[in-house]
Amino acid sequence: MMMLRSCYRCLGRRGGGDGLLWHSDLKPHASGDYSIAVVQANSNLEDQSQVFTSPCATYVGVYDGHGGPEASRFVNKHLFPYLHKFALEQGGLSADVIKKAFHATEEDFLRLVKRALPIRPQIASVGSCCLVGAISNDVLYVANLGDSRVVLGRRVSENSKRKVAAERLSTDHNVAVEEVRKEVEALHPDDSHIVVYTRGVWRIKGIIQVSRSIGDVYLKKPEFYRDPVFQQFGNPIPLKRPAITAEPSILIRKLRSQDLFLIFASDGLWEQLTDEAAVEIVFKNPRAGIAKRLVRAALQEAAKKREVRYEDIKKLDRGIRRHFHDDITVIVIYLDHQKGSSNNRLKHNAIGCTSAPVDIFSFNADEAEEDMLHAVPDK
């Protein structure tokens, strides 16, 4: 199996009436179908996402950037090839393979930051959450940094009031969660201000809510906050040790016959919908366009909170729209197990990879990332 270095982009369309909403038609994977949708709120889309399919494995990635789009775009391009490389070397997927791929991606991005710092000092404060799912031989692997989330829709017994249950499979690494705050504080017993409550939320060093990410180098490497170039760009953050890490939480789960579907999404969805509400929407509606339906349900909720209509939000420009909701990425993976509904459509040697556009507004492909990389001298 050959991992594609570049996914096919833009093989979808904008959502009718909303120029910042993109979705892809229902596509087959080795054990079912999948659906992707993305809506842009930021001036530059900071969410990136991809699905890689082959007859023997399915990979899913959702990367929610912050501080800029560079880190999420970088992860989108480099993480899957590393997963494939290490899986080949070690004879298959494992927790160790996934950790090595995350570590290699983090180290590569660190090298890029070091090269780019003299001309783009703000690159040291760019980072990305990173949620990855992989299905191989009826085993699901989930790895996560940050607060993107995957939720399983699981069939429950006939006697139950509800026919489907929501089961969260990832850990939210966000200091809004008390357990995560305590974890961070325990790692920094000599820093009473490692987590502070500011602007209505808990933040690490008063800056960032997530405790794990790719990038955010200025919160991981003391040498960066001491660099005169970076000090001119922003307020230096004195560090004795990394304030956040790139160590993923990993779950490995044997898929069961009652497991119906998986919802992978950036926190833009989960800010608006509960796990249970999202699972009910997927369970009760047709497969075609299901990811777009979830995005629109989240946008309806965002509009309701601000006492406006979704129709009004549609008219807003990117950037301004961020005052109403975040970028939202949703990937729904249906699990058909032995039904074979999609296996027949996925040809024996078929390998495919689909990514959402780098930027919905411009329907851009890789130009933005290439511009950044070409501006950085090789050493």
C-alpha positions in Angstrom: 0.0 0.0 0.0 1.4 3.3 -1.0 0.6 6.4 1.1 -0.2 9.4 -1.1 1.8 12.5 -0.1 -0.8 14.8 -1.4 -4.5 14.3 -1.0 -7.0 15.2 -3.7 -8.4 18.6 -2.7 -11.6 20.5 -3.4 -13.4 17.3 -4.6 -16.6 18.7 -3.2 -18.7 21.8 -3.4 -19.8 24.8 -1.5 -23.0 24.5 0.6 -26.0 26.1 -1.2 -26.4 29.7 0.0 -23.4 29.7 2.3 -20.2 30.7 0.4 -18.0 29.7 3.4 -19.4 26.1 3.7 -17.8 23.3 1.7 -18.8 19.6 1.7 -17.9 16.4 -0.2 -20.3 13.8 -1.6 -20.6 10.5 0.3 -17.6 8.3 -0.5 -16.7 4.7 0.2 -14.0 3.4 2.6 -13.0 -0.1 3.4 -15.9 -0.7 5.9 -18.6 1.8 5.0 -19.0 5.3 3.8 -17.7 8.7 4.9 -18.8 12.3 4.6 -16.9 15.6 5.1 -18.0 19.2 5.6 -16.2 22.4 6.7 -17.3 25.9 7.3 -14.8 28.8 7.5 -15.2 31.6 10.1 -11.6 32.9 10.4 -10.0 35.2 7.9 -7.8 32.2 7.0 -9.2 28.8 7.5 -7.4 27.3 10.5 -9.0 23.9 10.3 -7.5 21.2 8.0 -8.8 17.7 7.5 -8.2 14.6 5.4 -9.4 11.0 4.9 -7.1 8.3 3.4 -8.7 5.1 2.2 -7.3 1.7 1.0 -8.7 -1.8 0.9 -7.1 -2.6 4.3 -7.1 0.7 6.2 -8.8 4.0 6.7 -7.1 7.1 8.2 -8.9 10.2 9.4 -7.3 13.5 10.4 -8.8 16.7 11.9 -6.3 19.5 12.6 -7.6 22.6 14.3 -5.0 25.4 14.1 -4.6 28.4 16.3 -2.6 31.6 16.0 -2.6 31.1 12.2 -3.1 28.3 9.7 0.5 27.2 9.2 0.7 24.4 11.8 -2.5 22.7 10.8 -1.5 22.9 7.1 1.9 21.4 7.9 0.3 18.5 9.9 -2.1 17.9 7.1 0.8 17.4 4.7 3.3 15.4 6.9 1.5 13.3 9.5 -0.1 10.6 7.3 3.1 9.8 5.4 4.9 9.3 8.7 2.2 7.1 10.0 2.5 4.9 6.9 6.3 4.9 7.0 6.5 3.7 10.6 3.6 1.2 10.2 5.5 -0.4 7.3 8.8 -0.5 9.3 7.1 -2.0 12.4 4.7 -4.4 10.6 1.5 -2.6 11.3 -0.2 0.1 13.3 0.4 0.4 17.1 0.5 3.0 19.8 4.3 3.2 19.3 3.9 3.8 15.6 1.4 6.6 16.2 3.5 8.3 18.9 6.6 8.2 16.6 4.6 9.8 13.7 3.3 12.6 16.0 6.9 13.1 17.4 8.4 13.3 13.9 5.8 15.8 12.7 6.4 18.0 15.8 10.2 17.9 15.2 9.8 18.7 11.6 7.6 21.7 12.4 10.1 22.8 15.0 12.9 22.8 12.4 10.7 24.9 10.1 10.0 27.4 12.9 13.8 27.7 13.6 14.4 28.5 9.9 11.5 30.9 9.6 11.9 32.8 12.8 14.1 35.6 11.4 11.6 36.6 8.8 8.4 35.4 10.5 8.8 35.5 14.3 5.1 35.0 14.8 5.5 31.4 13.5 6.7 30.4 17.0 3.3 31.1 18.4 1.3 29.1 15.8 0.0 25.6 16.8 -2.5 23.0 16.0 -4.7 20.5 17.8 -4.4 17.1 16.1 -7.0 14.3 16.1 -6.3 11.1 14.2 -8.3 7.9 13.7 -7.2 4.8 12.0 -9.2 1.6 11.3 -7.3 -1.6 10.4 -8.4 -5.2 10.8 -11.6 -4.1 12.7 -9.4 -2.3 15.3 -9.8 1.5 15.8 -6.9 3.6 16.9 -7.5 7.2 18.1 -4.8 9.7 18.9 -5.4 13.2 20.1 -3.7 16.5 21.0 -6.0 19.3 22.1 -9.8 19.5 22.1 -11.0 18.2 18.8 -13.1 15.1 19.5 -14.3 11.8 18.2 -17.6 10.4 19.4 -19.0 6.9 18.6 -22.6 6.2 17.8 -23.4 2.8 19.3 -26.6 0.8 19.0 -28.2 0.0 22.4 -30.5 -2.8 23.5 -34.1 -3.0 22.1 -35.5 -2.4 25.6 -33.8 1.0 26.0 -35.7 4.3 25.4 -33.0 5.5 23.0 -31.9 3.3 20.2 -28.4 4.8 20.0 -25.8 5.9 22.6 -23.0 8.4 22.3 -19.6 7.3 23.6 -16.7 9.8 23.6 -13.5 8.1 22.5 -11.0 10.9 22.8 -9.7 13.1 25.7 -10.2 16.9 25.6 -6.9 18.4 26.5 -8.4 21.7 27.5 -7.8 23.4 30.9 -11.5 24.2 31.0 -11.7 20.6 32.2 -10.8 20.5 35.9 -8.9 17.2 35.6 -6.7 18.7 32.9 -6.0 21.8 35.0 -4.9 19.6 37.8 -2.7 17.6 35.5 -1.0 20.8 34.2 -0.6 22.2 37.8 0.9 18.9 39.0 3.6 19.2 36.3 4.5 22.7 37.4 4.4 22.7 41.2 6.7 25.7 41.4 4.6 27.9 39.1 1.4 29.2 40.8 0.4 31.0 37.6 0.8 28.1 35.2 -3.0 28.2 34.8 -5.0 31.4 35.3 -8.6 32.4 34.9 -8.7 35.3 32.4 -11.2 36.7 30.0 -13.9 34.3 31.3 -11.9 31.1 30.7 -9.0 29.1 32.2 -5.8 29.5 30.2 -2.2 28.2 30.5 0.0 31.2 31.2 -3.1 33.3 30.6 -2.7 32.6 26.8 -3.9 29.2 25.6 -6.6 26.8 26.6 -5.3 23.5 25.1 -2.6 21.7 27.0 -1.3 19.6 24.1 -0.6 20.5 20.5 1.7 20.4 17.5 3.7 23.7 17.4 3.2 26.5 19.9 7.0 26.4 20.2 7.3 29.5 22.3 5.4 27.6 25.1 7.6 24.5 24.8 11.2 25.7 24.2 12.7 28.3 26.6 15.3 29.3 24.0 12.5 30.8 21.8 11.2 33.3 24.4 14.8 34.4 25.0 15.3 35.0 21.2 15.6 38.8 20.6 13.6 38.4 17.3 10.7 36.8 19.1 10.9 39.3 22.0 10.3 42.1 19.5 7.2 40.3 18.2 5.5 39.4 21.5 5.6 39.4 25.3 8.3 36.9 26.4 6.9 34.0 28.5 9.5 32.9 31.0 9.7 29.1 31.1 11.5 26.6 33.3 10.1 23.7 31.3 7.5 23.2 28.5 4.1 24.6 29.5 2.4 22.3 27.0 3.4 19.0 25.3 3.0 17.1 22.0 2.4 13.7 23.7 -0.9 12.3 22.3 -3.5 10.4 24.2 -4.1 7.1 22.5 -7.1 4.7 22.6 -7.2 1.3 20.9 -10.6 -0.4 20.6 -11.8 -3.5 18.9 -14.8 -2.5 16.8 -18.0 -4.3 17.6 -21.2 -5.1 15.6 -23.2 -2.5 17.6 -20.7 0.3 16.6 -22.6 2.2 13.9 -20.6 5.4 13.1 -17.8 7.8 14.3 -18.1 11.6 14.3 -14.7 13.3 14.1 -14.9 17.1 14.6 -13.0 20.2 15.6 -14.2 21.9 18.8 -16.2 24.4 16.7 -18.9 21.6 16.4 -18.7 20.6 20.1 -19.0 24.2 21.3 -22.5 24.1 19.8 -23.7 20.5 20.0 -23.5 17.9 22.7 -22.2 14.5 21.9 -25.7 13.1 22.3 -27.3 15.7 20.0 -24.7 15.0 17.2 -25.2 11.3 17.4 -29.0 11.6 17.3 -28.7 13.7 14.1 -26.5 11.2 12.4 -28.6 8.2 13.5 -32.0 9.7 12.4 -31.0 11.1 9.0 -29.9 9.8 5.6 -26.2 9.3 5.0 -25.9 11.6 2.0 -24.8 15.1 3.2 -24.7 14.0 6.8 -21.5 16.0 7.7 -23.0 19.1 6.2 -26.2 18.5 8.2 -24.2 18.5 11.4 -22.3 21.7 10.5 -25.6 23.4 9.7 -27.1 22.2 13.0 -24.2 23.7 14.8 -24.6 27.0 12.9 -28.3 27.1 13.8 -27.3 26.8 17.5 -24.6 29.5 17.1 -27.2 31.8 15.6 -29.8 31.1 18.3 -27.2 32.0 21.0 -26.7 35.4 19.4 -30.4 35.9 18.8 -29.9 36.1 15.0 -30.8 33.8 12.1 -28.4 31.5 10.3 -29.5 33.4 7.2 -27.9 36.5 8.7 -24.7 34.7 9.6 -24.4 33.4 6.0 -24.1 37.0 4.8 -21.1 37.8 7.0 -17.5 37.9 5.7 -14.8 35.6 7.0 -13.2 37.1 10.0 -16.3 39.0 11.1 -18.0 35.6 11.2 -15.6 34.4 13.8 -17.5 36.6 16.4 -20.4 34.1 16.0 -18.7 30.7 15.6 -15.4 29.0 15.1 -14.2 27.2 12.0 -16.0 23.8 12.0 -14.8 20.6 10.5 -16.9 17.4 10.6 -16.0 13.9 9.3 -18.6 11.1 9.7 -17.3 7.5 9.2 -20.0 4.8 8.9 -19.0 1.4 10.2 -20.8 -1.4 8.2 -18.6 -4.2 9.4 -19.5 -7.4 7.4 -22.4 -5.9 5.4 -20.1 -5.3 2.5 -22.1 -2.3 1.2 -19.0 -0.3 0.4 -16.4 -3.0 0.1 -17.8 -3.9 -3.3 -17.5 -0.2 -4.4 -13.9 0.2 -3.1 -12.0 -1.7 -5.8 -9.4 -4.2 -4.7 -6.4 -1.9 -5.3 -8.2 1.4 -4.8 -6.3 4.0 -2.8 -7.7 7.5 -2.3 -7.2 10.5 -0.2 -9.5 13.5 0.1 -8.8 16.8 1.9 -11.0 19.8 2.4 -9.7 22.9 0.6 -6.9 24.8 2.4 -9.2 27.8 2.4 -12.9 27.8 1.6 -13.2 31.5 0.8 -10.6 31.3 -2.1 -11.2 27.5 -2.7 -7.4 27.4 -2.5 -5.2 24.3 -2.7 -1.7 24.3 -1.5 -0.5 27.8 -2.6 -0.7 29.4 0.9 1.5 26.8 2.5 3.9 26.8 -0.4 4.3 30.6 -0.2 5.3 30.2 3.5 7.8 27.4 2.8 9.4 29.1 -0.2 9.9 32.2 1.8 12.1 30.2 4.3 15.7 29.6 3.3 17.0 26.1 3.4 20.0 25.4 5.7 
